[in-house]
Amino acid sequence: MEPSNHLRSEVEQPEAHSRRRASRRGIKRPKLRPATIIILVLLLGLAALGWQYNQTREENKKLSDPQVAVRRDADELKAKVGMLVELPDEQPTIATVSDTSKLQSQQFFAKAQNGDKVLIFTNAKRAVLYRPSTNKVIEYAPVNIGNNTEQTPTPTPIPTPPPTTPTRR
């Protein structure tokens, strides 16, 4: 009597398993030598240094022009404050509060602390007192910036002495 298909597969399974095992033994894995590992680590280190060098070079390029750096900082600050209150659509003048004792007499700076930022929007005639440490707007008020009537200075001529001619002796 012949074994059924079901029994035959069970009988063949150990043979197939032992063949697979033998084929695995026949394939040799490449061994990582210490020199290969050192070379890989050095290549990764060089890649990281190259990336850092490129980042530093780009940052230096941005900072080489101070006006560009100031404008970038102003844009970042305006974006942060703009998330808290609606701001006029113009580039602000920015100042940092460095000595509150000199400003306490002015109502706008009554709650100011050293390190607070003041954003002044000249066209909209608005000022914002912003505290970066707490990410809060402390004061938002209208600003009176000088006279609206501009006076054009008139030039005054300065007399120049007559040219002297050299005399021969």
C-alpha positions in Angstrom: 0.0 0.0 0.0 1.2 3.4 -0.9 1.4 6.2 1.6 -1.1 9.0 1.0 -0.1 12.4 -0.4 -0.4 13.8 3.1 2.0 11.3 4.6 4.4 11.6 1.7 4.8 15.4 2.3 5.5 14.8 6.0 8.2 12.3 5.1 9.9 14.6 2.6 9.9 17.6 4.8 12.9 16.6 6.9 14.9 16.0 3.7 14.0 19.4 2.3 14.9 21.1 5.6 18.2 19.4 5.8 18.9 20.4 2.1 18.2 24.1 2.9 20.4 23.9 5.9 23.2 22.5 3.9 22.8 25.2 1.3 23.1 27.9 4.0 26.3 26.3 5.2 27.7 26.4 1.7 27.3 30.3 1.4 29.9 32.1 3.2 29.2 35.5 4.7 31.7 38.2 4.2 33.3 39.0 7.5 33.7 42.7 8.5 37.3 43.3 9.3 38.3 46.0 11.7 40.0 48.0 8.9 36.7 48.0 7.0 34.8 49.2 10.0 37.3 52.0 10.6 37.1 53.1 6.9 33.3 53.2 7.1 33.4 55.3 10.3 35.9 57.7 8.7 33.7 58.1 5.6 30.7 58.8 7.7 32.7 61.3 9.7 33.9 63.1 6.6 30.3 63.2 5.2 29.1 64.8 8.5 32.0 67.3 8.5 31.2 68.2 4.8 27.6 68.8 5.6 28.5 71.0 8.7 31.0 73.0 6.6 28.4 73.7 4.0 25.8 74.8 6.6 28.4 77.1 8.2 29.4 78.6 4.9 25.7 79.4 4.0 25.2 81.0 7.4 28.3 83.1 7.0 27.1 84.2 3.6 23.8 85.3 5.2 25.5 87.1 8.0 28.1 88.9 5.8 25.6 91.6 5.0 24.3 92.9 8.3 21.2 94.5 6.7 20.1 91.1 5.4 20.6 89.6 8.8 18.7 92.3 10.6 15.9 92.0 8.0 15.7 88.3 8.5 15.6 88.7 12.3 12.9 91.3 11.9 10.8 89.0 9.6 11.1 86.2 12.1 10.0 88.4 15.0 7.2 89.9 13.0 6.0 86.3 12.1 6.0 85.3 15.8 4.2 88.4 16.9 1.8 88.1 13.9 0.6 84.8 15.3 -0.6 86.6 18.4 -2.1 89.8 17.0 -2.8 91.2 13.6 0.0 93.5 12.4 0.2 96.1 9.7 1.6 95.1 6.4 4.9 96.9 6.6 8.4 96.3 7.8 8.7 97.3 11.4 11.5 99.1 13.2 12.7 96.9 16.1 14.2 98.0 19.4 15.1 96.0 22.5 14.4 97.2 26.0 17.7 97.3 27.8 17.0 99.6 30.8 13.5 99.7 32.2 14.3 102.3 34.8 14.7 104.9 32.1 11.3 104.0 30.5 9.1 103.6 33.5 7.8 107.2 33.2 6.2 106.3 29.9 2.8 104.6 30.1 3.6 102.3 27.1 6.6 100.8 29.0 5.0 100.5 32.4 5.0 96.7 32.3 8.2 96.4 30.2 11.1 94.1 31.2 14.7 94.1 30.0 14.9 92.0 26.9 11.4 92.9 25.6 11.1 93.8 21.9 9.3 96.9 20.6 8.0 96.7 17.0 7.3 100.2 15.7 5.2 100.5 12.5 5.7 104.1 11.3 3.2 104.2 8.5 0.4 102.6 10.6 1.5 104.6 13.6 1.4 101.6 15.9 3.8 100.1 18.4 3.8 96.6 19.9 5.6 95.6 23.1 6.4 91.9 22.9 8.0 89.6 25.5 9.9 86.7 23.8 10.5 84.8 27.0 6.7 84.2 27.4 5.7 84.7 23.8 3.1 87.3 24.8 2.2 90.8 23.6 2.4 93.1 26.6 1.2 96.3 25.0 -0.3 97.4 21.7 -0.8 101.2 21.3 -0.9 104.0 18.8 2.3 106.0 18.3 2.7 109.7 17.7 5.8 110.1 15.6 6.9 113.8 15.5 5.2 116.4 13.3 3.4 115.5 10.1 4.6 118.8 8.5 8.0 118.3 7.2 10.3 121.3 7.0 12.9 121.3 4.3 16.1 122.8 5.5 17.5 125.6 3.4 21.2 125.4 2.6 23.3 128.2 3.7 26.3 129.1 1.5 29.7 129.0 3.1 32.1 131.6 1.8 35.2 130.2 0.2 38.5 132.2 0.2 39.7 133.4 -3.2 42.3 131.1 -4.8 45.8 132.3 -4.3 48.3 132.2 -7.1 51.9 131.3 -6.3 54.3 134.2 -6.6 57.7 133.9 -8.1 60.7 135.4 -6.4 
